[in-house]
């Protein structure tokens, strides 16, 4: 029987006060699907061909996600991961992601008992590469305009409504179960806090070699070497993996704090490199490491 997700009093307070900044640096929590998750969703769905077959590392596998922002845990659950363990050092981030799972099927209704989208359905809409137009209680005209000319603002409206649903669910103290039925556990902590070593796959999004992540090469090496011990027989998936811009002059590069342009070029990690997909999410790349 699956263990129900429990929110602490502190987590409930953060959610009810609509806290959206991290404890450590007061920057915004990353609790919504971003471009990386939207791309990941397309690959998992088979709509993008020719990329590393990440589904083989997820379906029927015990997955570790570190850090835990975004909605990758729900994407992996929906394609058939056996279990998912999420670690993030920011407790506010964990509070929101836990709440999305706990109230995944929570929805509200109009006066005529027409259903509005649930938390999970909004997450799905936010994961679409171009957000669909879905009916919310307010903002019908503005949302229609934004659907045509400003999808970024439409995503913003969906995110705020999803957060409002969580607060309403907490305040109403609902007594029926609306939780996502999947084995997903959440922990506040870093790699040094992980005691288990029975994972089949580790997924490491936007942490290594990125600004405000693990920036120094020696620390990147130490992280990977520790992680392959935690995943003794499986793969460690790291994205981004290289610092190539999509365009020579313009475009973003996220892997940029190391003196190496590609994480697989770090000499101390050579023996752990299993595979590299240089064109995962345009030019960001994905590196696959093992023991």
N, C-alpha and C positions, 0 to 999 in steps of 0.2 A: 504493500500500500504506500502510495506517495505521501511524503511528509508535506504538510501545508506550509506555505510561506508565512512567516511571522514578521511583523514590523515592530521594532522597539518603540518605546515612548518618544525617544529622541528623534527617530526617523519619522514618526507620525507628526511630530511638531514641525520638522523641516518641511514636510509635504504640505501641511495645512497653512504654513506661513509662506508657501510658494517659493522656498529658497531655491535659487538656480545658480548659485556660485559655489565653487569648490572651497573646502576648508583651507587648503594649503596656500593657494595663491589668489583666491577670490576671483578667478576667471570663471567664465560660464561653464556649467556642466555640459558634457557632450552626451545627451541622453536621447538623441533622435538619429534616425538613419541619415548618414551623410553620403557623399559621392561614393566612398569606398564600399559602404554597405549596399548601395543601390547596384553597383557593379557586381559585387559578390552575389547578390540575389539573381542577377541576370545569368551569371555563369552557372549557379546552382540549378536554375530553371531550364538550362540548355539553350537559352536564347542567344548566348555568345558561344561560338564554337572555337576549337583550336587552342584553348588555354589549358593550363594545368588542371587535371581532373580532381579538384578539391573534394568532390562528393565522396570519392573513395576513402578519404581520410575522415569523413564525418559519419556516414550512414552506419548504424549499429556500433558506433565507437564511443568510448568514454573521452569526452573532450574537456580540455582546460583552456579557458580564455583569459588572457592577461595582457593588457588591462581590459576592463569589462564595459567600457562605454559603447554607445551605439546599440544596435539591435541584433548583432551577430548571434547572440544566444538564441533568439527566437527563430532566426533563419535556420540555424542548425537543428533546432528542435523540430521545425516543420518539415525538414527533409529526412528525419529519422535518426538523429543521434540517439545513442543509448542513454547517455547521461551527460550533463553539462555542468561544469564547475567554473564559476566566474569569480575572478579576483580583481579588485581595483583598490588602490590606496586611498581613494577619496570616498568618505562615507556618505556624502550627499548623492554622488553618482549612484552608488549601490542602493541607496534608499529609493530613488526613482525607478531604477530598473527592477528592483524587487516589487515595487508597487504595480508596475506595468504587468508583471506576471500574475500577481495576486488578483488584480482586477481586469484581467485580459478580456473577459467576456462581458464586462459590465457595460451597460448602455442605458440611455434614457429615452423617454417617449414624449411625443407631442400630446396636446390635449385630446387629439383624436386617436391616440394610441398608435400613431405611426412611429416605427423605431428609427432612432438616430444611430449612427455608427458606434460600435463598441471601441474600447481601447485598442484591442487587437486589430480591428478593421482599419482604424486610423493609422496604426503602425504600418499596416500593409500598404495603405495609400501613400504614406510618406516614403516607403521603400521604392515605389515606382519611379522609373527614371524621369517621367513627366507625371506629376500628380494628377489623378483623376478628379473630376468634379463630384464631390459627395455632399449630400444635404446635411447642413448643420442647423441648429435652432435659430442662429442669428447670422447676419451678414450675407444673405443669399445674393443680393445684387453685386456687392463688392467682391465676393468670392468668384462670381461668374466673370467679372472684369479681370480679376487677377489670374484666373484660369487661362485667359486669352493672352494677357500681356505681361503678367508678373508672377510666374509660378513660385518664385521665392517667397513672396508675401502670402501666397496660398498655403504653402508649407507651414509658414509661421502661424497662420490661423488654425490649421489642423493641430499643430503642436500645442498651442495654448488651450484648445478645446480638450485635447487628450489629458493635459495636466489638470484642467478643471474637472473632468470626469473622475480622476483619482481623488481629488479633494472632496467632491460630492459623495463619492462612495464611502470615504472615511467618515464624513460628517453624518451620513444617513445610517451608519452602522448596519449595513445590509446583513441579513442572516442566511442568505442563500449563497451557494458556492459558485463563484464566477472565475475561479482561477484556471489558468492554463494547465492542463493535465500533462505535465511532463517533468522529468527528473532534472530540475535546474536548481542548483544551490549557489548562494551568494556569500562572499566573504570580503571583509575589508582587510586588506593586507598586501604585502609585496611577495616577491618570490621566496625570500627567506622565511616567510610564514607558512609556506606550503609543506605539509608533512606527508601527504600521500605520494605514491609513486606508481599508481596503477592506471595512469592515463595512456590512451592510445595515440592521442594527437594533442598538440598544443598550438593554439592560434594566437599570434602576437601582432595586433594591428597598431600601427602608428605609435611605436614606443622607442624602437632602437634607431639611433642616429638622427632623431628628429628634435626640433626645438622644444624644450620643456619636457623632453622624455629622458631616456638614458643617452646622454650626448657623447661621453668620452669613450674612445675606442676600447681601452682596457676594461671598462665597465660593461661594454657591449659583449666583449669576449667572455667575461666572467658570467654574465647573465645566460648566454647560450650554453656554456659548459655546465652550468647548474641545471638548466632546463632539460638538457638531453639526459641527465640522470633521473629527472622526474618522469620523463617519457622514455623509458629504457628500450622499448621495442618499436616505437612509432616515429612519426614525423613531427618536427617543429616547423610551423609555417609562419614566415615573417614577411610582412608587407608594411611599408615600402622597402625595397632591397637595393635600389640604386638611385643615384643623384642626377640622372639624365632628365633634362627638361623636355616637355612635349615638343616645344619649338625652340630653336637655337637661342633666340633673343627673349621671347616671351614665354609664358607658361611657368608653372610652379615646380619646384623640386623640394621634396620633403626629407629625403635622406641626405643630410648636408652638414651634420655637425662632426662627422668623422673625417680624418684626413684621407680616407679611402672613398672612392667614388661608388663603390659597390661593396655591400656587406660581405659578399662571397670572396672578395679580394683580400680580406684581412688574413694575414698569414696564419695566425693562431687558430683560425676557424676552417682552414682548408680541408682538414681531415674529417670535418663534420658535414661538409656540403654534399647533399645527395642530388639536388636538382635545382635549376633556376629557370623560371619563366620570366624572361626579360620584358615581355610586353603585357604582363598582368596589369590591368587598369592603365592602358596606354603605355607610358614608359616608366611607371613607378616600379614595376617588377615585384616578383615574389621569390623568396629563397626558401628552400626546404633543407632543413638540417636533421641530422640523426646522430646517435651515439658514435 
